[in-house]
Amino acid sequence: MSHPGDPILLHDLDRAGILRLTLNDVPRRNALSEEMLEALATALAQAGTDPAVRVIVLAAMGPAFCAGHDLKQLTAARDAPDGGRAYFARIMALCSGVMQAILACPRPVIAEVTGVATAAGCQLVASCDLAIAADDARFSTPGVHIGLFCSTPMVALSRNVAPKHAMEMLLTGDMTSAARAAEIGLINRAVPPADLRGAVMEMAARIASKSGMTLAVGKRAFYEQREMPLAQAYDHASQVMVRNMLARDAQEGIGAFIEKRAPEWQDC
């Protein structure tokens, strides 16, 4: 439970290079307030250049993973002479920047989801490279209930699940169970709440044991090729493979496999 004066984003880096970033604004249900977005942007930028960080886990304190934008902050901005237009634009740009920073970060990012992830909170889950949720977690894009279509969450959602599943969530605003979220590809899997942290950390540790260079190359190539036509994607992936083959860690990994020994990564 968070207390007044506590940081709204907690940082914990273990010896394996797994950085846990924990949303810690429980009274506001870990909303993506201006402060939270700025904290996430700073943390992701720092983690992406810190050689000690190999994998990032995004978790949360309290009964909600993330309730989306802070509607009270947005409503207060309506008192500005422009009715809030400039503030709304700034917050949406800041939020979009955080989501893109997750994709651009060279470290794999895993969401550890408890409670509810709604609106931009659902977008946050969808933006992570991987996601494991407690089996009682729930997801929704409920903007339609308040006259505000979840247009920015739509971007991440529609890149994770099939169009009709995305449209069902966006048009109805209904809650989606963790089991259904796993079925449609929003998360990797759902596990009992007591097993969640262990499952996430076990996956994070397996990934952290790999070459950091290889993970960074692969993550970047994955998102780049996804936006390309098929022939262009294969051409791009082939060029990436050539550069990867010339890297020291690829030579070491292949040699270790042939020699039946553990590789010694240098992340280069």
Phi and psi in degrees as GROMACS dihedral restraints (atoms count N, CA, C in turn):
[ dihedral_restraints ]
;  ai    aj    ak    al  type     phi  dphi    fc
    3     4     5     6     1   -81.4    20    10
    4     5     6     7     1   155.4    20    10
    6     7     8     9     1  -128.0    20    10
    7     8     9    10     1   157.0    20    10
    9    10    11    12     1   -53.2    20    10
   10    11    12    13     1   132.6    20    10
   12    13    14    15     1    93.9    20    10
   13    14    15    16     1   -14.6    20    10
   15    16    17    18     1   -70.2    20    10
   16    17    18    19     1   149.8    20    10
   18    19    20    21     1   -61.3    20    10
   19    20    21    22     1   144.5    20    10
   21    22    23    24     1   -81.9    20    10
   22    23    24    25     1   -10.3    20    10
   24    25    26    27     1  -134.6    20    10
   25    26    27    28     1   116.6    20    10
   27    28    29    30     1   -92.0    20    10
   28    29    30    31     1   146.2    20    10
   30    31    32    33     1  -121.9    20    10
   31    32    33    34     1   133.3    20    10
   33    34    35    36     1  -148.1    20    10
   34    35    36    37     1   112.5    20    10
   36    37    38    39     1  -108.5    20    10
   37    38    39    40     1   122.8    20    10
   39    40    41    42     1   -95.7    20    10
   40    41    42    43     1   179.7    20    10
   42    43    44    45     1   -68.9    20    10
   43    44    45    46     1   -21.1    20    10
   45    46    47    48     1   -82.2    20    10
   46    47    48    49     1    -3.5    20    10
   48    49    50    51     1    88.1    20    10
   49    50    51    52     1    17.2    20    10
   51    52    53    54     1   -94.0    20    10
   52    53    54    55     1   116.6    20    10
   54    55    56    57     1   -97.2    20    10
   55    56    57    58     1   117.6    20    10
   57    58    59    60     1   -95.2    20    10
   58    59    60    61     1   118.3    20    10
   60    61    62    63     1  -104.6    20    10
   61    62    63    64     1   116.3    20    10
   63    64    65    66     1  -114.7    20    10
   64    65    66    67     1   118.5    20    10
   66    67    68    69     1   -64.0    20    10
   67    68    69    70     1   128.7    20    10
   69    70    71    72     1  -135.7    20    10
   70    71    72    73     1    47.3    20    10
   72    73    74    75     1  -119.7    20    10
   73    74    75    76     1    64.9    20    10
   75    76    77    78     1   -58.7    20    10
   76    77    78    79     1   -42.3    20    10
   78    79    80    81     1   -58.0    20    10
   79    80    81    82     1   -31.7    20    10
   81    82    83    84     1  -100.4    20    10
   82    83    84    85     1    18.0    20    10
   84    85    86    87     1    55.9    20    10
   85    86    87    88     1    37.2    20    10
   87    88    89    90     1    55.0    20    10
   88    89    90    91     1    37.0    20    10
   90    91    92    93     1   -59.9    20    10
   91    92    93    94     1   152.1    20    10
   93    94    95    96     1   -83.2    20    10
   94    95    96    97     1    68.4    20    10
   96    97    98    99     1   -68.6    20    10
   97    98    99   100     1   171.9    20    10
   99   100   101   102     1   -57.6    20    10
  100   101   102   103     1   -42.0    20    10
  102   103   104   105     1   -66.1    20    10
  103   104   105   106     1   -42.0    20    10
  105   106   107   108     1   -66.2    20    10
  106   107   108   109     1   -42.0    20    10
  108   109   110   111     1   -62.7    20    10
  109   110   111   112     1   -41.5    20    10
  111   112   113   114     1   -66.3    20    10
  112   113   114   115     1   -38.8    20    10
  114   115   116   117     1   -65.3    20    10
  115   116   117   118     1   -42.2    20    10
  117   118   119   120     1   -65.2    20    10
  118   119   120   121     1   -42.7    20    10
  120   121   122   123     1   -60.1    20    10
  121   122   123   124     1   -43.8    20    10
  123   124   125   126     1   -66.2    20    10
  124   125   126   127     1   -44.9    20    10
  126   127   128   129     1   -63.8    20    10
  127   128   129   130     1   -42.2    20    10
  129   130   131   132     1   -66.4    20    10
  130   131   132   133     1   -40.2    20    10
  132   133   134   135     1   -63.5    20    10
  133   134   135   136     1   -42.4    20    10
  135   136   137   138     1   -68.4    20    10
  136   137   138   139     1   -42.8    20    10
  138   139   140   141     1   -64.4    20    10
  139   140   141   142     1   -34.2    20    10
  141   142   143   144     1   -68.1    20    10
  142   143   144   145     1   -18.3    20    10
  144   145   146   147     1  -114.3    20    10
  145   146   147   148     1     1.6    20    10
  147   148   149   150     1   -91.3    20    10
  148   149   150   151     1   113.4    20    10
  150   151   152   153     1   -64.3    20    10
  151   152   153   154     1   -16.5    20    10
  153   154   155   156     1   -77.4    20    10
  154   155   156   157     1   -18.4    20    10
  156   157   158   159     1   -92.2    20    10
  157   158   159   160     1   126.7    20    10
  159   160   161   162     1  -114.4    20    10
  160   161   162   163     1   -32.6    20    10
  162   163   164   165     1  -144.3    20    10
  163   164   165   166     1   145.8    20    10
  165   166   167   168     1  -115.0    20    10
  166   167   168   169     1   131.6    20    10
  168   169   170   171     1  -110.4    20    10
  169   170   171   172     1   128.2    20    10
  171   172   173   174     1  -106.5    20    10
  172   173   174   175     1   110.9    20    10
  174   175   176   177     1  -123.0    20    10
  175   176   177   178     1  -174.8    20    10
  177   178   179   180     1  -152.5    20    10
  178   179   180   181     1   149.5    20    10
  180   181   182   183     1   -93.1    20    10
  181   182   183   184     1   153.2    20    10
  183   184   185   186     1    85.8    20    10
  184   185   186   187     1  -174.6    20    10
  186   187   188   189     1   -78.8    20    10
  187   188   189   190     1    -7.8    20    10
  189   190   191   192     1  -124.6    20    10
  190   191   192   193     1   131.6    20    10
  192   193   194   195     1   -65.1    20    10
  193   194   195   196     1   -53.7    20    10
  195   196   197   198     1  -167.7    20    10
  196   197   198   199     1   127.1    20    10
  198   199   200   201     1   -91.2    20    10
  199   200   201   202     1     9.8    20    10
  201   202   203   204     1    90.2    20    10
  202   203   204   205     1  -157.5    20    10
  204   205   206   207     1   -65.0    20    10
  205   206   207   208     1   153.8    20    10
  207   208   209   210     1   -80.7    20    10
  208   209   210   211     1    99.0    20    10
  210   211   212   213     1   -66.2    20    10
  211   212   213   214     1   -27.4    20    10
  213   214   215   216     1   -67.4    20    10
  214   215   216   217     1   -40.5    20    10
  216   217   218   219     1   -63.4    20    10
  217   218   219   220     1   -44.1    20    10
  219   220   221   222     1   -64.5    20    10
  220   221   222   223     1   -39.9    20    10
  222   223   224   225     1   -66.9    20    10
  223   224   225   226     1   -39.4    20    10
  225   226   227   228     1   -61.4    20    10
  226   227   228   229     1   -30.8    20    10
  228   229   230   231     1   -68.7    20    10
  229   230   231   232     1   -16.4    20    10
  231   232   233   234     1   -65.7    20    10
  232   233   234   235     1   -16.6    20    10
  234   235   236   237     1   -75.4    20    10
  235   236   237   238     1   -10.3    20    10
  237   238   239   240     1   -67.7    20    10
  238   239   240   241     1   155.8    20    10
  240   241   242   243     1   -54.8    20    10
  241   242   243   244     1   -30.3    20    10
  243   244   245   246     1   -91.9    20    10
  244   245   246   247     1    11.5    20    10
  246   247   248   249     1    73.3    20    10
  247   248   249   250     1     9.9    20    10
  249   250   251   252     1   101.8    20    10
  250   251   252   253     1    -1.2    20    10
  252   253   254   255     1   -53.8    20    10
  253   254   255   256     1   -50.1    20    10
  255   256   257   258     1   -64.0    20    10
  256   257   258   259     1   -40.8    20    10
  258   259   260   261     1   -67.6    20    10
  259   260   261   262     1   -44.1    20    10
  261   262   263   264     1   -58.2    20    10
  262   263   264   265     1   -43.7    20    10
  264   265   266   267     1   -63.7    20    10
  265   266   267   268     1   -39.4    20    10
  267   268   269   270     1   -67.6    20    10
  268   269   270   271     1   -42.9    20    10
  270   271   272   273     1   -66.5    20    10
  271   272   273   274     1   -42.4    20    10
  273   274   275   276     1   -64.7    20    10
  274   275   276   277     1   -38.1    20    10
  276   277   278   279     1   -67.4    20    10
  277   278   279   280     1   -39.5    20    10
  279   280   281   282     1   -64.9    20    10
  280   281   282   283     1   -43.9    20    10
  282   283   284   285     1   -64.5    20    10
  283   284   285   286     1   -46.3    20    10
  285   286   287   288     1   -61.1    20    10
  286   287   288   289     1   -35.6    20    10
  288   289   290   291     1   -65.1    20    10
  289   290   291   292     1   -38.8    20    10
  291   292   293   294     1   -65.2    20    10
  292   293   294   295     1   -44.6    20    10
  294   295   296   297     1   -61.6    20    10
  295   296   297   298     1   -41.8    20    10
  297   298   299   300     1   -71.2    20    10
  298   299   300   301     1   -30.0    20    10
  300   301   302   303     1   -65.7    20    10
  301   302   303   304     1   -33.4    20    10
  303   304   305   306     1   -62.5    20    10
  304   305   306   307     1   -44.6    20    10
  306   307   308   309     1   -68.7    20    10
  307   308   309   310     1   -37.0    20    10
  309   310   311   312     1   -80.4    20    10
  310   311   312   313     1   -19.5    20    10
  312   313   314   315     1   -61.6    20    10
  313   314   315   316     1   130.6    20    10
  315   316   317   318     1   -70.5    20    10
  316   317   318   319     1   -10.9    20    10
  318   319   320   321     1   -93.5    20    10
  319   320   321   322     1   136.2    20    10
  321   322   323   324     1   -60.2    20    10
  322   323   324   325     1   140.5    20    10
  324   325   326   327     1  -119.0    20    10
  325   326   327   328     1   124.4    20    10
  327   328   329   330     1  -114.1    20    10
  328   329   330   331     1   126.4    20    10
  330   331   332   333     1   -86.0    20    10
  331   332   333   334     1   132.2    20    10
  333   334   335   336     1  -111.4    20    10
  334   335   336   337     1    99.7    20    10
  336   337   338   339     1  -101.9    20    10
  337   338   339   340     1   124.2    20    10
  339   340   341   342     1  -123.7    20    10
  340   341   342   343     1   155.1    20    10
  342   343   344   345     1    67.2    20    10
  343   344   345   346     1  -135.2    20    10
  345   346   347   348     1  -112.5    20    10
  346   347   348   349     1   145.9    20    10
  348   349   350   351     1  -127.5    20    10
  349   350   351   352     1   104.6    20    10
  351   352   353   354     1  -120.3    20    10
  352   353   354   355     1   149.8    20    10
  354   355   356   357     1    52.5    20    10
  355   356   357   358     1  -121.4    20    10
  357   358   359   360     1   -65.0    20    10
  358   359   360   361     1   -17.8    20    10
  360   361   362   363     1   -71.1    20    10
  361   362   363   364     1   -37.3    20    10
  363   364   365   366     1   -67.2    20    10
  364   365   366   367     1   -38.4    20    10
  366   367   368   369     1   -59.6    20    10
  367   368   369   370     1   -39.7    20    10
  369   370   371   372     1   -62.3    20    10
  370   371   372   373     1   -43.1    20    10
  372   373   374   375     1   -62.9    20    10
  373   374   375   376     1   -47.1    20    10
  375   376   377   378     1   -64.0    20    10
  376   377   378   379     1   -26.8    20    10
  378   379   380   381     1   -78.6    20    10
  379   380   381   382     1   -22.2    20    10
  381   382   383   384     1   -70.6    20    10
  382   383   384   385     1   153.8    20    10
  384   385   386   387     1   -66.3    20    10
  385   386   387   388     1   -37.4    20    10
  387   388   389   390     1  -138.7    20    10
  388   389   390   391     1   157.9    20    10
  390   391   392   393     1  -151.4    20    10
  391   392   393   394     1   131.5    20    10
  393   394   395   396     1  -123.6    20    10
  394   395   396   397     1   135.1    20    10
  396   397   398   399     1  -124.9    20    10
  397   398   399   400     1   153.9    20    10
  399   400   401   402     1   -64.4    20    10
  400   401   402   403     1   146.6    20    10
  402   403   404   405     1   -72.4    20    10
  403   404   405   406     1    -5.1    20    10
  405   406   407   408     1  -103.9    20    10
  406   407   408   409     1     8.4    20    10
  408   409   410   411     1   -72.1    20    10
  409   410   411   412     1   157.0    20    10
  411   412   413   414     1  -139.6    20    10
  412   413   414   415     1   154.6    20    10
  414   415   416   417     1  -133.6    20    10
  415   416   417   418     1   145.3    20    10
  417   418   419   420     1  -162.8    20    10
  418   419   420   421     1   158.7    20    10
  420   421   422   423     1  -120.4    20    10
  421   422   423   424     1    81.5    20    10
  423   424   425   426     1   -90.2    20    10
  424   425   426   427     1    15.9    20    10
  426   427   428   429     1   -53.9    20    10
  427   428   429   430     1   -34.1    20    10
  429   430   431   432     1   -61.2    20    10
  430   431   432   433     1   -23.1    20    10
  432   433   434   435     1   -68.1    20    10
  433   434   435   436     1   -24.4    20    10
  435   436   437   438     1  -119.0    20    10
  436   437   438   439     1    19.8    20    10
  438   439   440   441     1    75.4    20    10
  439   440   441   442     1    23.1    20    10
  441   442   443   444     1  -134.4    20    10
  442   443   444   445     1    97.9    20    10
  444   445   446   447     1   -62.0    20    10
  445   446   447   448     1   136.5    20    10
  447   448   449   450     1   -76.9    20    10
  448   449   450   451     1    70.2    20    10
  450   451   452   453     1   -70.3    20    10
  451   452   453   454     1   -41.6    20    10
  453   454   455   456     1   -76.2    20    10
  454   455   456   457     1   -40.3    20    10
  456   457   458   459     1   -58.0    20    10
  457   458   459   460     1   -30.2    20    10
  459   460   461   462     1   -56.5    20    10
  460   461   462   463     1   -35.7    20    10
  462   463   464   465     1   -62.5    20    10
  463   464   465   466     1   -50.5    20    10
  465   466   467   468     1   -70.3    20    10
  466   467   468   469     1   -41.6    20    10
  468   469   470   471     1   -60.9    20    10
  469   470   471   472     1   -45.6    20    10
  471   472   473   474     1   -71.0    20    10
  472   473   474   475     1   -13.0    20    10
  474   475   476   477     1   -95.7    20    10
  475   476   477   478     1     2.0    20    10
  477   478   479   480     1  -116.5    20    10
  478   479   480   481     1   -33.7    20    10
  480   481   482   483     1  -123.1    20    10
  481   482   483   484     1   162.9    20    10
  483   484   485   486     1   -62.0    20    10
  484   485   486   487     1   150.4    20    10
  486   487   488   489     1   -52.1    20    10
  487   488   489   490     1   -44.1    20    10
  489   490   491   492     1   -68.8    20    10
  490   491   492   493     1   -34.5    20    10
  492   493   494   495     1   -68.2    20    10
  493   494   495   496     1   -41.3    20    10
  495   496   497   498     1   -62.8    20    10
  496   497   498   499     1   -46.0    20    10
  498   499   500   501     1   -64.0    20    10
  499   500   501   502     1   -36.2    20    10
  501   502   503   504     1   -61.1    20    10
  502   503   504   505     1   -45.1    20    10
  504   505   506   507     1   -64.9    20    10
  505   506   507   508     1   -41.8    20    10
  507   508   509   510     1   -72.3    20    10
  508   509   510   511     1   -37.8    20    10
  510   511   512   513     1   -82.5    20    10
  511   512   513   514     1   -30.4    20    10
  513   514   515   516     1   -95.3    20    10
  514   515   516   517     1   -31.6    20    10
  516   517   518   519     1    71.8    20    10
  517   518   519   520     1     9.1    20    10
  519   520   521   522     1   -70.6    20    10
  520   521   522   523     1   154.9    20    10
  522   523   524   525     1   -71.6    20    10
  523   524   525   526     1   141.5    20    10
  525   526   527   528     1  -114.9    20    10
  526   527   528   529     1   128.6    20    10
  528   529   530   531     1   -69.6    20    10
  529   530   531   532     1   162.8    20    10
  531   532   533   534     1   -62.7    20    10
  532   533   534   535     1   -38.3    20    10
  534   535   536   537     1   -62.6    20    10
  535   536   537   538     1   -43.3    20    10
  537   538   539   540     1   -68.8    20    10
  538   539   540   541     1   -37.8    20    10
  540   541   542   543     1   -60.7    20    10
  541   542   543   544     1   -37.9    20    10
  543   544   545   546     1   -69.5    20    10
  544   545   546   547     1   -38.4    20    10
  546   547   548   549     1   -63.2    20    10
  547   548   549   550     1   -37.8    20    10
  549   550   551   552     1   -93.8    20    10
  550   551   552   553     1    -2.9    20    10
  552   553   554   555     1    94.5    20    10
  553   554   555   556     1     9.8    20    10
  555   556   557   558     1   -71.5    20    10
  556   557   558   559     1   -33.9    20    10
  558   559   560   561     1  -128.4    20    10
  559   560   561   562     1   164.6    20    10
  561   562   563   564     1   -75.6    20    10
  562   563   564   565     1   -44.4    20    10
  564   565   566   567     1  -166.7    20    10
  565   566   567   568     1   164.8    20    10
  567   568   569   570     1  -116.0    20    10
  568   569   570   571     1   140.1    20    10
  570   571   572   573     1  -133.7    20    10
  571   572   573   574     1   162.3    20    10
  573   574   575   576     1   -56.5    20    10
  574   575   576   577     1   143.2    20    10
  576   577   578   579     1   -51.4    20    10
  577   578   579   580     1   -39.5    20    10
  579   580   581   582     1   -65.5    20    10
  580   581   582   583     1   -21.1    20    10
  582   583   584   585     1   -99.2    20    10
  583   584   585   586     1    -4.6    20    10
  585   586   587   588     1   -61.7    20    10
  586   587   588   589     1   -55.6    20    10
  588   589   590   591     1   -60.2    20    10
  589   590   591   592     1   -41.7    20    10
  591   592   593   594     1   -61.5    20    10
  592   593   594   595     1   -40.9    20    10
  594   595   596   597     1   -65.8    20    10
  595   596   597   598     1   -41.8    20    10
  597   598   599   600     1   -66.7    20    10
  598   599   600   601     1   -46.3    20    10
  600   601   602   603     1   -68.7    20    10
  601   602   603   604     1   -32.5    20    10
  603   604   605   606     1   -65.6    20    10
  604   605   606   607     1   -43.0    20    10
  606   607   608   609     1   -65.0    20    10
  607   608   609   610     1   -43.6    20    10
  609   610   611   612     1   -61.0    20    10
  610   611   612   613     1   -40.5    20    10
  612   613   614   615     1   -66.2    20    10
  613   614   615   616     1   -39.9    20    10
  615   616   617   618     1   -62.7    20    10
  616   617   618   619     1   -41.4    20    10
  618   619   620   621     1   -70.1    20    10
  619   620   621   622     1   -40.4    20    10
  621   622   623   624     1   -63.7    20    10
  622   623   624   625     1   -21.6    20    10
  624   625   626   627     1   -77.1    20    10
  625   626   627   628     1    -8.7    20    10
  627   628   629   630     1   -86.5    20    10
  628   629   630   631     1   169.3    20    10
  630   631   632   633     1   -62.9    20    10
  631   632   633   634     1   123.7    20    10
  633   634   635   636     1   -61.4    20    10
  634   635   636   637     1   -36.7    20    10
  636   637   638   639     1   -62.1    20    10
  637   638   639   640     1   -45.3    20    10
  639   640   641   642     1   -63.9    20    10
  640   641   642   643     1   -42.2    20    10
  642   643   644   645     1   -62.4    20    10
  643   644   645   646     1   -42.5    20    10
  645   646   647   648     1   -65.9    20    10
  646   647   648   649     1   -43.4    20    10
  648   649   650   651     1   -62.0    20    10
  649   650   651   652     1   -45.8    20    10
  651   652   653   654     1   -67.3    20    10
  652   653   654   655     1   -42.9    20    10
  654   655   656   657     1   -62.1    20    10
  655   656   657   658     1   -46.0    20    10
  657   658   659   660     1   -62.8    20    10
  658   659   660   661     1   -44.2    20    10
  660   661   662   663     1   -64.6    20    10
  661   662   663   664     1   -37.0    20    10
  663   664   665   666     1   -57.7    20    10
  664   665   666   667     1   -50.3    20    10
  666   667   668   669     1   -74.2    20    10
  667   668   669   670     1   -30.4    20    10
  669   670   671   672     1   -67.8    20    10
  670   671   672   673     1   -48.8    20    10
  672   673   674   675     1   -69.0    20    10
  673   674   675   676     1   -25.5    20    10
  675   676   677   678     1   -62.8    20    10
  676   677   678   679     1   -26.6    20    10
  678   679   680   681     1   -93.7    20    10
  679   680   681   682     1     3.9    20    10
  681   682   683   684     1  -104.9    20    10
  682   683   684   685     1   153.7    20    10
  684   685   686   687     1   -61.1    20    10
  685   686   687   688     1   159.0    20    10
  687   688   689   690     1   -53.8    20    10
  688   689   690   691     1   -51.7    20    10
  690   691   692   693     1   -63.3    20    10
  691   692   693   694     1   -40.8    20    10
  693   694   695   696     1   -66.6    20    10
  694   695   696   697     1   -37.3    20    10
  696   697   698   699     1   -63.2    20    10
  697   698   699   700     1   -43.6    20    10
  699   700   701   702     1   -66.1    20    10
  700   701   702   703     1   -40.3    20    10
  702   703   704   705     1   -62.2    20    10
  703   704   705   706     1   -44.9    20    10
  705   706   707   708     1   -63.8    20    10
  706   707   708   709     1   -46.2    20    10
  708   709   710   711     1   -62.9    20    10
  709   710   711   712     1   -35.4    20    10
  711   712   713   714     1   -64.8    20    10
  712   713   714   715     1   -41.6    20    10
  714   715   716   717     1   -64.3    20    10
  715   716   717   718     1   -39.3    20    10
  717   718   719   720     1   -62.8    20    10
  718   719   720   721     1   -42.8    20    10
  720   721   722   723     1   -61.9    20    10
  721   722   723   724     1   -40.0    20    10
  723   724   725   726     1   -62.2    20    10
  724   725   726   727     1   -48.0    20    10
  726   727   728   729     1   -63.2    20    10
  727   728   729   730     1   -39.3    20    10
  729   730   731   732     1   -64.3    20    10
  730   731   732   733     1   -41.6    20    10
  732   733   734   735     1   -61.5    20    10
  733   734   735   736     1   -29.3    20    10
  735   736   737   738     1   -82.2    20    10
  736   737   738   739     1    -9.1    20    10
  738   739   740   741     1   -74.1    20    10
  739   740   741   742     1   153.4    20    10
  741   742   743   744     1   -61.8    20    10
  742   743   744   745     1   -42.3    20    10
  744   745   746   747     1   -67.5    20    10
  745   746   747   748     1   -31.1    20    10
  747   748   749   750     1   -67.5    20    10
  748   749   750   751     1   -42.5    20    10
  750   751   752   753     1   -61.4    20    10
  751   752   753   754     1   -43.8    20    10
  753   754   755   756     1   -65.8    20    10
  754   755   756   757     1   -43.6    20    10
  756   757   758   759     1   -64.9    20    10
  757   758   759   760     1   -43.5    20    10
  759   760   761   762     1   -66.0    20    10
  760   761   762   763     1   -41.8    20    10
  762   763   764   765     1   -62.4    20    10
  763   764   765   766     1   -41.8    20    10
  765   766   767   768     1   -64.8    20    10
  766   767   768   769     1   -37.9    20    10
  768   769   770   771     1   -64.5    20    10
  769   770   771   772     1   -45.2    20    10
  771   772   773   774     1   -65.0    20    10
  772   773   774   775     1   -39.2    20    10
  774   775   776   777     1   -86.5    20    10
  775   776   777   778     1     0.2    20    10
  777   778   779   780     1    56.6    20    10
  778   779   780   781     1    51.9    20    10
  780   781   782   783     1  -137.4    20    10
  781   782   783   784     1   167.7    20    10
  783   784   785   786     1   -76.3    20    10
  784   785   786   787     1   136.3    20    10
  786   787   788   789     1   -72.6    20    10
  787   788   789   790     1   153.7    20    10
  789   790   791   792     1  -114.4    20    10
  790   791   792   793     1    97.7    20    10
  792   793   794   795     1   -76.0    20    10
  793   794   795   796     1   144.0    20    10
  795   796   797   798     1  -120.0    20    10
  796   797   798   799     1     4.1    20    10
  798   799   800   801     1    58.0    20    10
  799   800   801   802     1    40.5    20    10
